[in-house]
Amino acid sequence: MCGIAGLITRPESPANPELVRFMTTQLQHRGPDFEGIWAEEQVALGHRRLSIIDLTSGANQPLLASNQRYVITFNGEIYNYLSLKAQLTGYSFQTNSDTEVILAAYERWGTACLQHLNGMFAFAIWDRHTKQLFAARDRLGKKPFYYYQTNDVFVFASEVRALLSTGLVPRRLNTSVLPHYLMYQTVGPPYTLVAGIRQLPPGHFGLLAAHQWAETCYWTPTELTAADPALLHNQTSIQKQVRHLLQESVARRLISDVPIGAFLSGGVDSSAVVALMAEQSEQPINTFTVTFRESEFDESVHARAIARRFNTRHTELPLSASQLLDELPSILASMDQPSGDGPNTYMVSKLAKAAGITVALSGLGGDEVFAGYSTFKRYARLRQLNWLWKLPTAVRHQLLFWALPGANPQKLASLVSLPSLDPAYLFPLLRQSTSAPIANQLLGTPLAQHSFAQLPQPGQRPLAPLSQLTVNELLTYTEPLLLRDYDQMSMAHALELRVPLLDYTLIEFLLQVPDHYKQTNVPKQLLLDALQPLLPGQLAKRSRMGFSFPWAQWMRQDLRAFCTERIQRLSQRGLFDTATLQTHYQHFLRGEPGTSWNQIWLLVVLDDWLDRNDIDV
């Protein structure tokens, strides 16, 4: 796991390697083991290394191919590099690294090499003969790739702040995506919150030739090669294939030349990962969890039970509001972009790194691919009311208020106005953190009609409804929010996080599993059944908690002064309607319904990020 950076200029203007060094300095936390700069004529590439595979200096980057034609800067891990290396006969390997396998694969297959890679990655390869740059990002977007382009320069890096450090990028807020940030806690590709900085979407590669940048999609979860019908024949065959794919996924992610551990909350997903790790490891697994005094958020009893069952070396970090307050400056400094998520990952990553761990596995992804989120249950329930959309709007409005007692009135009004319950219409409403009317009031300006550009258009149904929701979750929540925060918060401690439940082979199979195997009374029943008798039976009886902090209590008490200061400062920036913003904050402090801690936290971290990065509004 590393940090990458690069600068490409027009042929008549040699690239300045010092600008790349500015970026690699900003990326030092991502790769404390080595800094490398390679420059030639119009290109300069930079790299910060966190040594995971082949710890020798020969594997340092940027790395040249054996024929000296290609040079690469690479962030990530290629889990199947050993099997690929065996196929790439004829290439004269100089290292035992997965980095060189990418070079060999590109030399053999060109851009089609991406179809052979299983891993998490963002890399750039410069062709010294053709003077072209080939850059790519993994299928799920686990590793970031940001870039900025003018008529004279193309500059890229693993983090937005690295690009800002060059002085080439104006420090200006991209106000056009601010509504998206408020409503969905993040800004998805290709945009960022900095005007002019874009991100390569997941499952895409880019080519820079004659200073023209073009992007191509090489993988999408909606275009799948049909699975063997025998594997989908019945419940037993599906469970066997799920278990097989899970075992393979975890096995791939146990390959490392440095110590490995796992995050363990005690829930289904992390327990499944730990169980599969223990099944395949000869040594006890190192597990880590954060604990709380607030019993409704503390899962330590369950985590300890799993740790005992699989004989792990278990470490706990008790966390209080005062301790979090002490850590907040460091946590917020680690936010490359503001987010409604992340501090939890920061704390458990710090715990693991302090214990000498460099690689950790996580259960992230189970809710997405096994239909565990409440959005799946809500959607299934709403589909039973699909007939209402054949009735006039006024009638539908009355019947929905009767059928859905206790529903948020604003969301219900938005629901009534939808033209249908097609996932492309419904999902953005289900996923909103802040409703469009509230975001409108806060900003004081009418919002443009919002849509998720990456989602299939209404009427296109390449997948069953719950599988379509999985795709929506992956593209609009998991990748732009959860995976991005996993990356920035773990790399703040030079810790590599691996997520076996988001292996693309597992996802491709599960997207073809019929809905009725996923839509069960017990969430993620398919995952539980597939791993029996490995997992304890009582896991199915546990109520879902999720890995979260007691934010509402903390923000009204220990963190109140911290939040109040930033809300006050934000109200003076001219971005929001001052009176509405202050009223919204007071509603939260009084515990009034309709204003969640998450809505306020998004505003707090936005102001902190603007101030910390000196962003003009």
Long-range contacts (C-beta under 8 A, 24 or more apart in sequence): 1-30, 1-31, 1-50, 1-52, 1-75, 1-76, 1-77, 1-491, 1-494, 1-495, 1-496, 2-30, 2-31, 2-47, 2-48, 2-49, 2-50, 2-61, 2-74, 2-75, 2-76, 2-158, 3-27, 3-28, 3-30, 3-31, 3-47, 3-48, 3-75, 3-157, 3-158, 3-159, 3-162, 3-491, 4-45, 4-46, 4-47, 4-48, 4-73, 4-74, 4-75, 4-122, 4-123, 4-124, 4-145, 4-156, 4-157, 4-158, 5-45, 5-46, 5-47, 5-73, 5-155, 5-156, 5-157, 5-158, 5-162, 6-43, 6-44, 6-45, 6-46, 6-73, 6-124, 6-126, 6-133, 6-155, 6-156, 6-157, 7-43, 7-44, 7-153, 7-154, 7-155, 7-166, 8-42, 8-43, 8-126, 8-133, 8-153, 8-154, 8-155, 8-208, 8-211, 9-42, 9-43, 9-152, 9-153, 9-154, 10-42, 10-152, 10-211, 11-41, 11-42, 11-131, 13-42, 13-152, 14-41, 14-42, 15-39, 15-41, 15-42, 15-43, 15-44, 16-44, 17-44, 17-46, 19-44, 19-155, 19-166, 19-167, 19-168, 20-44, 20-45, 20-46, 21-46, 22-162, 22-165, 22-166, 22-167, 23-155, 23-157, 23-162, 23-163, 23-165, 23-166, 24-48, 24-162, 25-165, 26-157, 26-159, 26-161, 26-162, 26-165, 27-157, 27-158, 27-159, 27-162, 29-334, 29-491, 29-492, 29-493, 29-494, 30-75, 30-158, 30-159, 30-491, 30-494, 31-494, 32-494, 34-60, 36-60, 36-61, 36-62, 37-62, 38-62, 38-64, 38-71, 38-73, 40-128, 42-131, 43-126, 43-133, 45-71, 45-73, 45-124, 45-126, 46-73, 47-73, 47-74, 50-358, 50-491, 50-494, 50-496, 51-257, 51-258, 52-77, 52-256, 52-257, 52-258, 52-358, 52-359, 52-496, 53-77, 53-81, 53-96, 53-97, 53-98, 53-255, 53-256, 53-257, 54-95, 54-96, 54-97, 54-98, 54-257, 55-257, 55-258, 56-95, 56-96, 58-94, 58-95, 59-95, 59-96, 59-97, 59-99, 59-100, 61-99, 63-95, 63-97, 63-99, 63-100, 63-103, 65-100, 65-103, 65-104, 65-107, 66-91, 66-92, 66-93, 66-94, 66-103, 67-107, 68-128, 69-107, 69-127, 69-128, 69-129, 70-103, 70-106, 70-107, 70-125, 70-126, 70-127, 70-128, 71-125, 71-126, 71-128, 72-99, 72-102, 72-103, 72-123, 72-124, 72-125, 72-126, 73-123, 73-124, 74-99, 74-102, 74-121, 74-122, 74-123, 75-121, 75-122, 75-123, 75-143, 75-158, 76-119, 76-120, 76-121, 76-122, 76-123, 76-138, 76-142, 76-143, 77-119, 77-120, 77-121, 77-496, 77-498, 78-102, 78-117, 78-118, 78-119, 78-121, 79-118, 79-119, 79-252, 79-253, 79-255, 80-116, 80-117, 80-118, 80-119, 80-252, 81-119, 82-255, 84-116, 84-117, 106-134, 111-136, 111-205, 111-207, 111-216, 111-218, 114-205, 114-218, 114-219, 115-218, 115-219, 118-252, 118-503, 118-504, 118-505, 120-498, 120-499, 122-158, 122-200, 124-156, 130-209, 131-209, 132-207, 132-208, 132-209, 133-206, 133-207, 133-208, 133-209, 134-205, 134-206, 134-207, 135-200, 135-205, 135-206, 135-207, 135-208, 136-200, 136-204, 136-205, 136-206, 136-218, 137-200, 137-201, 137-202, 137-203, 137-204, 137-205, 138-202, 138-203, 139-202, 139-203, 139-219, 139-504, 140-202, 140-203, 140-474, 140-478, 140-479, 140-483, 140-502, 140-504, 140-507, 141-189, 141-201, 141-202, 141-203, 141-479, 141-480, 141-483, 141-484, 142-202, 142-483, 142-486, 142-487, 142-499, 142-502, 143-487, 144-199, 144-484, 144-487, 145-199, 145-200, 146-192, 146-197, 146-198, 146-199, 146-200, 147-197, 147-198, 147-199, 147-200, 147-206, 147-213, 148-196, 148-197, 148-198, 149-213, 151-211, 154-208, 154-211, 154-213, 159-336, 159-488, 160-192, 160-194, 160-197, 160-336, 160-337, 161-336, 161-613, 163-194, 163-197, 164-194, 164-613, 169-194, 169-196, 169-197, 170-195, 170-196, 170-616, 171-613, 171-614, 171-615, 171-616, 172-196, 172-615, 172-616, 173-575, 173-610, 173-615, 173-616, 173-617, 175-575, 175-617, 178-443, 178-575, 179-436, 179-439, 179-440, 179-443, 179-447, 179-448, 179-450, 180-450, 181-338, 181-602, 181-606, 182-433, 182-434, 182-439, 182-442, 182-443, 182-599, 182-602, 183-432, 183-433, 183-434, 183-435, 183-436, 183-439, 183-450, 184-428, 184-431, 184-432, 184-433, 184-476, 184-477, 184-481, 185-339, 185-340, 185-341, 185-433, 185-481, 185-598, 185-602, 186-337, 186-339, 186-340, 186-480, 186-481, 186-484, 187-337, 187-480, 188-452, 188-454, 188-475, 188-476, 188-479, 188-480, 189-454, 189-479, 189-480, 192-337, 193-337, 193-338, 193-609, 193-615, 194-615, 201-454, 202-475, 202-479, 219-504, 221-470, 221-471, 221-474, 221-475, 221-507, 221-508, 221-511, 222-456, 222-462, 222-463, 222-471, 223-462, 224-508, 224-511, 224-512, 225-508, 226-512, 227-508, 227-509, 227-512, 231-509, 232-512, 232-513, 232-514, 235-517, 235-529, 238-513, 238-517, 238-526, 238-530, 239-526, 239-529, 239-530, 240-530, 241-509, 242-506, 242-509, 242-510, 242-526, 242-527, 242-530, 243-530, 243-531, 245-503, 245-505, 245-506, 245-509, 246-272, 246-276, 246-500, 246-501, 246-506, 246-530, 246-531, 247-276, 247-279, 247-280, 248-503, 248-505, 249-500, 249-501, 249-503, 249-505, 249-506, 250-276, 250-277, 250-280, 250-361, 250-500, 251-280, 252-500, 252-503, 253-361, 253-498, 253-500, 254-280, 254-281, 256-358, 256-359, 258-358, 258-359, 259-286, 259-356, 259-357, 259-358, 259-359, 260-285, 260-286, 260-357, 260-358, 260-359, 260-360, 260-361, 261-285, 261-286, 261-287, 261-288, 261-352, 261-355, 261-357, 261-359, 261-360, 261-361, 262-286, 262-287, 262-288, 262-312, 262-360, 262-361, 262-362, 263-287, 263-288, 263-289, 263-348, 263-352, 263-360, 263-361, 263-362, 263-363, 263-547, 264-288, 264-289, 264-303, 264-306, 264-307, 264-312, 264-314, 265-289, 265-299, 265-302, 265-303, 265-363, 265-545, 265-547, 266-299, 266-300, 266-301, 266-302, 266-303, 266-304, 266-305, 266-306, 267-299, 267-302, 267-363, 267-539, 267-542, 267-544, 267-545, 267-546, 267-547, 268-363, 268-366, 268-372, 268-523, 268-524, 268-527, 268-528, 268-535, 268-539, 268-542, 269-363, 269-364, 269-365, 269-366, 269-367, 269-372, 269-501, 269-524, 269-527, 270-306, 270-362, 270-363, 271-306, 271-363, 271-535, 271-536, 271-539, 272-363, 272-366, 272-501, 272-527, 272-531, 272-535, 273-361, 273-362, 273-363, 273-500, 273-501, 274-306, 274-307, 274-310, 274-312, 275-306, 275-310, 275-531, 275-534, 275-535, 276-500, 276-531, 276-534, 277-361, 278-310, 278-311, 278-312, 279-534, 284-311, 284-312, 284-313, 285-310, 285-312, 285-313, 286-312, 286-313, 286-315, 286-352, 286-355, 286-357, 287-312, 287-313, 287-314, 287-315, 288-314, 288-315, 288-316, 288-317, 288-348, 288-351, 288-352, 288-355, 288-357, 288-360, 289-314, 289-315, 289-316, 289-317, 289-348, 290-316, 290-317, 290-319, 290-344, 290-347, 290-348, 290-351, 290-547, 291-316, 291-317, 291-318, 291-319, 292-318, 292-319, 292-320, 292-549, 292-550, 293-318, 293-320, 294-550, 294-553, 296-545, 296-550, 297-545, 297-548, 297-549, 297-550, 299-545, 299-547, 302-542, 305-536, 306-536, 309-536, 315-351, 315-352, 315-355, 317-347, 317-348, 317-350, 317-351, 319-347, 319-549, 321-550, 321-553, 321-554, 321-557, 321-558, 321-559, 322-558, 324-549, 324-554, 324-558, 324-559, 325-558, 325-559, 325-562, 328-559, 328-562, 330-492, 331-489, 332-605, 332-608, 332-609, 332-612, 333-612, 334-488, 334-489, 334-492, 335-488, 335-605, 335-608, 335-609, 336-488, 337-484, 337-488, 337-609, 338-602, 338-605, 338-606, 338-608, 338-609, 339-481, 339-484, 339-485, 339-605, 340-433, 340-481, 340-598, 340-601, 340-602, 340-605, 341-481, 341-482, 341-485, 342-485, 342-488, 342-489, 343-489, 343-549, 344-547, 344-548, 344-549, 345-485, 345-486, 345-489, 345-490, 345-497, 346-489, 346-492, 346-493, 349-489, 349-490, 349-492, 349-493, 349-495, 349-497, 350-493, 352-493, 352-495, 353-493, 353-494, 353-495, 357-495, 358-494, 358-495, 358-496, 359-495, 359-496, 359-497, 359-498, 360-490, 360-495, 360-496, 360-497, 360-498, 361-497, 361-498, 361-499, 361-500, 362-486, 362-497, 362-498, 362-499, 363-499, 363-501, 364-478, 364-482, 364-483, 364-486, 364-499, 364-501, 364-502, 365-478, 365-499, 365-501, 365-502, 366-501, 366-524, 366-527, 367-473, 367-524, 368-470, 368-473, 368-474, 368-477, 368-478, 368-502, 369-470, 369-501, 369-502, 369-506, 369-507, 369-510, 370-510, 370-518, 370-523, 370-524, 370-526, 370-527, 371-466, 371-469, 371-470, 371-518, 371-519, 371-523, 371-524, 372-523, 372-524, 372-544, 373-473, 375-427, 375-430, 375-431, 375-469, 375-473, 376-466, 376-469, 376-518, 376-519, 377-523, 378-430, 379-423, 379-426, 379-427, 379-430, 379-465, 379-466, 379-469, 380-466, 380-519, 382-415, 382-421, 382-426, 383-421, 383-465, 385-421, 386-421, 389-418, 389-419, 389-420, 389-421, 393-417, 408-435, 408-594, 410-435, 410-437, 410-438, 410-594, 411-435, 419-458, 420-458, 422-458, 422-459, 423-455, 423-456, 423-465, 423-468, 423-469, 423-472, 424-452, 424-455, 424-456, 424-457, 424-458, 424-460, 425-458, 427-452, 427-455, 427-469, 427-472, 427-476, 428-452, 428-476, 431-472, 431-473, 431-476, 431-477, 433-596, 433-598, 433-599, 433-602, 434-599, 434-602, 438-584, 438-599, 441-577, 441-580, 441-584, 442-576, 442-577, 442-580, 442-581, 442-584, 443-575, 443-576, 443-577, 444-576, 444-577, 444-580, 452-476, 463-511, 464-514, 464-515, 465-515, 466-515, 466-518, 466-519, 467-510, 467-511, 467-512, 467-513, 467-515, 470-507, 470-510, 470-511, 471-511, 474-507, 478-502, 551-597, 551-598, 551-601, 552-596, 552-597, 555-588, 555-597, 555-600, 555-601, 556-588, 556-589, 556-591, 560-589, 562-604, 563-600, 563-601, 563-604, 566-603, 566-604, 566-607, 566-608, 567-600, 567-603, 567-604, 567-607, 569-607, 569-611, 570-603, 570-604, 570-606, 570-607, 570-610, 573-607, 573-610, 573-617, 574-617, 575-617
